[in-house]
């Protein structure tokens, strides 16, 4: 993560001309209130990354009971700390995303450290924001944090120098592996150099699925969204790249 901006800047002109296939393909959406069938809060999540073909073999659900915090559960892969999404006993849900920002310093907290701190100590979204604000950020990433009790959520675009929060709009929020806020797009390599059609395509396809199923979304329909194979830009079915699944 730390080396990525260095590599991008050193080959900037080549990337501008030919584009580069970027591996991370995590997609998260939150829908609640009027967007869902019964007004419940639903989180949809895909975790796609290098060696994803190995992950299902060792898929693991971890139940964590810290002596100094809240109990929580994480869904991931045995031996892998990276992006495991989780939920604590207060109904706080955390989903992490890898981003490629030109603003990173290794002398801060990593994604698993922030995830653990939020799950272990947060009772509200305000608690989660304070954790992201007050601790040194050695990351180039994003978090979607949801509170089931208040039916609210935010997407945090996170880097060393700046924390940008996007709240629910029209009872939903979406995150892939690119910046959406204008201030973060200035340092986001994917946005600046149009390197990965997959990021905006996955974002727009989730937006399309949510709006076309407005007021009907339930857990079963959410699972269909996360298994979707239609590429937004062409509206054709594909087996890889630029699709949610």
N, C-alpha and C positions, 0 to 999 in steps of 0.2 A: 504493500500500500504506500509506503514511504517512497519507494523508488519509482513508482508509476509516473508522477509528474515530471521527474527528471528525464525519463525515457521519452515521454510525449514531447517535451520541449526540445529535446535534441533531434527529433525527427519530425518536427512540426510541419515543414513544407511537404514532405512525402505524404504525411497523413492527410493533409488538406487535399492533395491531388487524388489519392487512391482510396482513402477510407480504410478503416481497420475493423476486423471482427473482434468485438469485446465479449468476453465470456460471461460475466455476471448477468443473471437473468431473473432476479427475485422480483416478485410482484405481490403487492398487498393492497387490499381495499377494506374499508370499513363502511358499512351502511347501517342506518338506524332510523328510528321514528317513522316518518312518512315514507321512507324509501323501502321499508321492509313490510312483510305481510302482516305481522302482528305487533309492529312497533318495537320489536326486539333489536338488540345490537348484535350484528354479525360481522366477524372478521374472516376474510378470505386471504390465504397465504400460500404462495409457492416459493420454495427455496431451491433455485437452480444455480449451479456453480461448477467449476472444473471438477472432474471425476464424479459428476452426479450419477453416472452409471454404477458407481460402487456404493453409493449411499443406501439404497433400499435394502441391500443385503444386511446391513448392520443398523437398521433403523431402531432408535431407542427412545423411549419415553422415560425421563428422569423425574423422580419425585424427591424434592429437596426440602429438608426440614432443618434449617439453620438454628443454632442455639441463640443467635442474636438478631433474629428477624422473622419475617412472615414466611410461611410455607409457600412453595411454588412448584409448578410443573413446567418442564421444557420438552419440546419435541425436536429430536435431532438424530445424530448418528454417533455410535459408540466411538470414543476417542477423538471426536471433533468438537472443538469449542466455538467455532466461528459464529454462525448466525442463528443458532438455535432459538426460535421464538418461544415465548413462555407466557404463563398467566399465574398471578399469585392469588392467595386466598381472599384478597380484597376485590378481585375482579379486574385488576390492572393487567392488560395484555401488552407485550412488547414484541415488535418485529423489526429486525435490523436489516439494513441494506448497504451494500458497498457502493460508494460513489468515487468518481475520479476528479477530484478538485485540485486546483493549483494552490493549495493552502493546507499544509500538513507538517507536523513536527512529531517525531517519535517519542518525545519526552512527556507524554500524557497518557491518559487512560485509553484503553482499546475498547472495541465493541463488546466483547464478553464482560469486561469490567463494568461498563455502564449498564448492560442488560441485567447483570446480577444485582447491582446496587438498586436499580429501580424495582426489580421483582422482590428483593429482600426487604426494602424499606418504604416503598411508596404506598400511600393510602389514597392518593388523588393525583390528578394530572398536574396540579401545581407542584406537588412533591417531585414528580418526574422531571418537570422543567427545571426546578432548583438543582437537582442532581446534575443535569446536563450543563447548567450555567456555572455552577460553583466549583466544578472539578476540572483539572487541566485536560484538554481534549487533544489526544494524540491520534486523531481519526480523520478520515475522509469518508463520511458515511451519512446515512439517514436512519431515522427511527420513526415508526408509526406506533404511537402509544394510545391505548383505548381504555376508557373507564366504563365498565358495564353498568355500574350503579348510576352514574350521572348521564349515561347515554351520550357521551361526548368523546372526542378523540382529536389528536393533532398529528401532523407529520412534521418532524424536525429535520431540517437540512443542516448537517453538523460538520464544522471544520475547526481547525485550530483557532482561527481569529474571530469566527462569527458563528452564532447560533441563530437560525431562522426558523420561525414557527409558522406553519400553515394549519389553521383550524378547519373543522368541518365546514363545507359549503353545500347547501341544499341537502343536508343530512348524509353526506358521504365525503370520504377523502381517499385519495389514491396515491401510491408511491411505486415507482419502478427504480431504475438506476440512473436517474438524471435529475438535475435541478429543475424546479418549476418556478420558484420565486425569481424575480428579476435580479435581485442583488446576488444571488448565488449563481445564476446562469453566467455571470461575468467571469467566474473562476472555474466553471464546469467544462471540462474538455469535451465531453460528449455533446453538449449544447453548442459550444463554440465552433467545433470542427465537424459537426454532423457525422460523427464516426460510427454511430450505431443506430440504425433504423429500428432495431428491436426495442429500445427503451421507449421512444415516443409511440411506437405502434402498440406496444403492450399497454401503455397508459391510455391511449385513445380507445383501444378495444374494450378495456374494462369500463371506461366511461360510457361507451356505446351499450354494453351489456346492462349496466346499471340503469341507464335512462330508458332503454327499451323494455325493461322489466320492473319499472318503477312501481312501488307499492305491492309487489308480489314476491320480493326476494325473501327466501327462507333458507335454512341450512342446505337443503338438497339442491336448490337452484344455485347457491353460492359455490357448491362443489362442482357444478357443471361449468360455472364461469372459470374456475381454476383449471379445468380440464379442456378449455377451449382451444381449438386448433385453427381458427380463422385468422388470417393476417389482415390487419386493419386496412393497409394501403391498397390491397388488391381484392379484399373480400373473398379470397379463395382459401380452401383448406390446405394446410401444409403440415409436414411432420416435424419441422424444426425451424428455428430462427424467426424472430419477430412475432412469435405466438406466445400466449400465456403458458401453455403446457409444454 
